Amino acid sequence: MSVELIANKAVLPIMVNIRLSRALYLVFKVSRFVSALYFHIGETEKKCFIEEIPDETMIIGNYRTQLYDKQKEEYLPATQGLGMFVEVKDPDEKVILSRQYGSEGRFTFTSHTPGEHQICLHSNSSKFSLFAGGMLRVHLDIQVGEHTNNYAEIAAKDKLTELQLRVRQLVEQVDQIQKEQNYQRYREERFRQTSESTNQRVLWWSIVQTLILVAIGFWQMRHLKSFFEAKKLV
């Protein structure tokens, strides 16, 4: 009995650590593909965000705006006339989305090049000028990959059972993980190329410096020799 009790006490912390590690891993995976935040923006101010996205990945951004009411001293939902302009650029600085939206809405785009995508938002200044001096609060929620899917709608539309829906979720999660792995390999390859290029530049610069020092030393020796010959010291 005492041996069994000791064994249970030894196994229990390990099981707790395993469960905690799994929970932390799930939290990390969810936070990696879903990001919600809010920020303040002025009348002519532009806010940009950088999102690292694999190729062929869908991104959905949901936003809503609030305008500060000086009388009530709180943020209230913005009027319908107030708009937001959204612009998205891929890693090659190519514009893949440029559109005017309302005070609340959703924008969607699909990445075709892996890397850092720039998502910029700014207010419709012509409408916002009515509230000169005020600040606009923008709530932004960005969803990446399989998190853009509404599985409740998919199950109702395709008439999937709970097991079939779960299998479909797992398949899409595996597909997203593969895209992430490919993107990490792409980043590793680019980093390796950058490192090799830097090493080659350092090597060539060292050779050039050595040649310059040799040339300067040779020139100094000839100059000193000419000086001593002119002074008839040699």
C-alpha positions in Angstrom: 0.0 0.0 0.0 2.8 2.4 0.8 4.6 1.7 -2.5 1.3 2.3 -4.4 0.7 5.6 -2.5 4.3 6.8 -3.2 3.9 5.9 -6.9 0.6 7.8 -7.2 2.2 10.9 -5.5 5.0 10.7 -8.0 2.8 10.3 -11.1 0.3 13.1 -10.1 2.7 16.0 -10.6 3.8 14.6 -14.0 0.1 14.4 -15.1 -0.6 17.9 -13.9 2.5 19.2 -15.9 1.4 17.3 -19.0 -2.1 18.8 -18.8 -0.7 22.3 -18.1 1.6 22.0 -21.1 -1.2 20.9 -23.3 -3.4 23.8 -22.1 -0.6 26.3 -22.7 0.0 24.9 -26.2 -3.7 25.3 -27.1 -3.7 28.9 -25.8 -0.6 29.6 -27.9 -2.2 28.1 -31.0 -5.4 30.0 -30.6 -3.6 33.3 -29.8 -1.4 32.8 -32.9 -4.3 32.9 -35.3 -6.8 35.1 -33.6 -5.9 38.6 -32.4 -8.3 41.2 -31.0 -7.4 44.7 -30.0 -8.5 48.3 -30.0 -6.6 51.4 -30.8 -7.2 55.2 -31.1 -6.9 57.1 -34.3 -7.0 60.8 -35.2 -8.7 62.5 -38.1 -5.9 62.1 -40.7 -3.9 59.5 -38.8 -3.2 56.0 -40.3 -2.6 52.9 -38.3 -0.7 50.0 -39.8 -0.2 46.4 -38.5 2.2 43.7 -39.6 0.9 40.2 -39.8 3.0 37.2 -40.8 0.9 35.0 -43.0 1.6 31.8 -45.0 0.6 31.6 -48.6 -2.9 30.7 -49.8 -4.4 31.6 -46.4 -7.6 33.5 -45.8 -7.7 36.4 -43.4 -10.9 38.0 -42.1 -10.8 41.3 -40.2 -13.9 42.5 -38.3 -13.9 46.1 -36.9 -16.2 48.6 -35.3 -15.7 52.2 -34.5 -16.6 54.4 -31.5 -16.4 58.1 -31.2 -15.6 59.9 -28.0 -18.5 62.0 -26.6 -17.1 64.9 -24.6 -20.4 65.6 -22.9 -20.9 62.0 -21.6 -17.1 61.5 -21.4 -17.3 58.0 -22.9 -17.0 56.3 -26.3 -20.2 55.8 -28.2 -20.9 53.9 -31.5 -19.9 56.1 -34.4 -22.5 57.4 -36.8 -23.2 55.6 -40.1 -21.7 58.4 -42.2 -18.2 57.8 -40.7 -16.2 55.4 -42.8 -12.9 53.5 -42.6 -10.5 53.0 -45.5 -8.6 49.6 -45.5 -5.5 48.9 -47.5 -3.5 45.7 -47.4 -0.1 45.1 -49.0 1.8 41.9 -49.5 5.5 41.3 -48.8 6.3 42.7 -52.3 4.5 46.0 -51.5 1.7 45.0 -53.9 -1.7 46.3 -52.9 -4.1 43.3 -52.7 -7.0 45.2 -51.0 -7.9 48.8 -51.1 -11.5 49.7 -50.2 -13.7 52.1 -48.4 -16.0 50.6 -45.6 -18.5 52.0 -43.2 -18.2 52.7 -39.5 -18.5 48.9 -38.8 -17.8 46.1 -41.2 -15.6 43.2 -42.3 -12.8 42.9 -44.8 -11.5 39.7 -46.3 -8.4 38.8 -48.4 -6.3 35.8 -49.3 -2.6 35.8 -49.2 -0.7 34.5 -52.3 2.8 35.3 -51.1 4.2 34.1 -47.7 5.6 36.8 -45.4 4.8 40.0 -43.7 1.5 41.6 -44.8 0.8 45.3 -44.0 -2.8 46.1 -42.9 -3.5 49.8 -42.7 -6.6 51.6 -41.6 -7.5 55.3 -41.6 -10.7 57.3 -41.1 -12.8 59.0 -43.7 -11.5 62.5 -42.9 -14.3 64.3 -44.9 -16.9 62.8 -42.5 -14.7 62.8 -39.5 -14.0 66.6 -39.8 -17.5 67.1 -38.2 -15.9 65.9 -35.0 -12.6 67.9 -35.3 -10.3 67.4 -32.3 -12.0 64.1 -31.3 -10.5 60.6 -31.2 -11.9 57.5 -32.8 -11.6 54.1 -31.1 -11.4 51.2 -33.5 -11.9 47.6 -32.3 -10.2 45.2 -34.6 -10.4 41.4 -34.7 -8.2 39.5 -37.1 -8.8 35.8 -37.9 -6.3 33.7 -39.8 -6.6 30.3 -41.5 -9.2 27.8 -40.2 -10.3 30.3 -37.6 -12.1 32.2 -40.4 -14.5 29.3 -40.8 -18.0 29.3 -39.2 -18.3 25.6 -38.5 -21.9 25.9 -37.3 -22.9 27.3 -40.7 -20.8 24.6 -42.5 -22.5 21.8 -40.5 -26.0 23.2 -41.2 -25.2 23.7 -44.9 -23.5 20.4 -45.6 -25.7 18.5 -43.1 -22.7 17.1 -41.3 -22.8 15.0 -38.1 -20.8 16.0 -35.1 -18.1 13.4 -36.0 -17.9 14.5 -39.6 -17.6 18.1 -38.5 -14.9 17.3 -36.1 -13.0 15.3 -38.7 -13.3 18.3 -41.1 -12.0 20.7 -38.4 -9.0 18.4 -37.8 -8.2 18.2 -41.5 -8.3 22.0 -41.9 -6.1 22.4 -38.8 -3.6 19.9 -40.2 -3.6 21.8 -43.5 -3.0 25.1 -41.6 -0.1 23.5 -39.6 1.4 22.3 -42.9 1.2 25.9 -44.3 2.8 27.2 -41.2 5.6 24.6 -41.5 6.2 25.6 -45.1 6.3 29.2 -44.1 8.9 28.5 -41.4 11.0 26.6 -44.0 10.7 29.6 -46.3 11.8 32.0 -43.5 14.7 29.6 -42.7 15.8 29.5 -46.3 15.7 33.3 -46.6 17.6 33.7 -43.4 20.2 31.2 -44.7 20.6 33.1 -47.9 20.9 36.4 -46.1 23.6 34.9 -43.8 25.5 33.5 -46.7 25.3 36.8 -48.6 26.5 38.7 -45.5 29.4 36.3 -45.0 30.5 36.7 -48.6 30.3 40.5 -48.3 32.4 40.4 -45.1 34.9 38.2 -46.8 35.2 40.3 -49.9 35.4 43.5 -47.8 38.2 41.9 -45.8 40.1 41.1 -49.0 39.6 44.6 -50.3 40.8 46.1 -47.0 43.9 43.9 -47.1 44.7 44.9 -50.7 44.2 48.6 -49.8 46.6 48.2 -46.8 49.2 46.4 -49.0 48.9 49.2 -51.7 49.3 51.9 -49.1 52.3 50.2 -47.6 53.9 49.8 -51.0 53.3 53.4 -51.8 54.8 54.5 -48.5 57.9 52.4 -49.1 58.4 54.0 -52.5 57.8 57.4 -51.1 60.3 57.0 -48.3 62.8 55.5 -50.8 62.4 58.5 -53.1 62.8 60.9 -50.0 66.0 59.2 -48.8 67.4 59.2 -52.4 66.6 62.9 -52.7 68.4 63.7 -49.5 71.2 61.5 -50.6 70.9 59.4 -47.4 71.1 56.1 -49.3 
